[in-house]
Amino acid sequence: MSADSSTTGKSGLRLPTVGVEEEFILVDQLTGHPVSRNRDVAAAAARRGLDLDLELTSCQVEVATSACATGQELLAELRELRTVVAEAADEVGVAVIAAGVPPTVPDHFPITDTDRYRHIGQRFGMLAHEQGISGCHVHVGVSDRDTAVAVSNHLRHRLPILLALSANSPVYRDADTGHASWRSVLWSRWPASGPPPHLRSREHFEQLVSMFVASGAILDDHMVYWDIRPSDHLPTVEIRVGDVQSRADEAVVVATLVRALVMTAVHDIASDLAPPIVDSDVLAAAMWKAAHDGIDGDGIDVVTQQPVSAIAQMESLVTDIRPALDALGEAALVEAALDRLRAEGNGATRRRDWFAQKGTGRDIVESAAREFTG
């Protein structure tokens, strides 16, 4: 994603750019098992003019969009990127899927052969070798790092419903995990992961990062894996709570909601409105509940500390950010997505239904491959 640019709409709300990073899993076309071919696929993609990023495990690649001004622009770019990746994978004889975890996996994943990734593998052991998990990271342009830190405080209480919405990893090791987002459960084992703490200032954020690095808990700034963080290389706030989405249009819905949430937070910050006070233990319980139930069950309202259905939480969120959605011209997109969620559920719903019918991770891989460029 390129540098931040923005305009101001008629409502007075700033209209920031938005970009998405998606991590994908390379799998054998016959067995559905992850395969260590990310360098080969990256080379094939480069011949098509696309530079892929290599992830920690050698069965993964990552794409990143540019800074987009509209949801339609973002959708077109995501579909183009996915098409190129699928063609490159097919050229080298593998398939590619967008799933939070590989539905069928070996005992461990080979580490991509770079100095940094080898160091992570040596330092973090089985955490790294059991990786192979894929997220959807949304970058929204902000004016500076101080704003990014303030936005993080304003969005902490929204993390559970964003996780429930984006859940897309219920099947792992050929089994229903009992969780809509098993990716988030695996990811929570890393240091500096999960919801960030309430940050008093940019300096507080930087002090925490320095402490993590100096203690050896993380190797560098890029290993701050919190669900919201100021980007370490872009003028953005990065929301990274979600599983990668099966379809590009679902990724655009997640990105649009995040973009509108950031716009609303920036407006509230400018109006001197304080963020909600959220108890960390309640937030942790709400995150687990969201990972377990996804969009189909109940969640926890971390402000009232009361149970509430995930769909009701989504409806409340959309109401709260309606001015931002109207300013973006994306309200109809989000309302249509809400209708689909009520009727069909999300990626985790589909995965679990398919697994119940077919009973193998291989069938989940096939269905995910069909949806990849849709």
Disulfide bonds with the S-S distance in Angstrom:
none
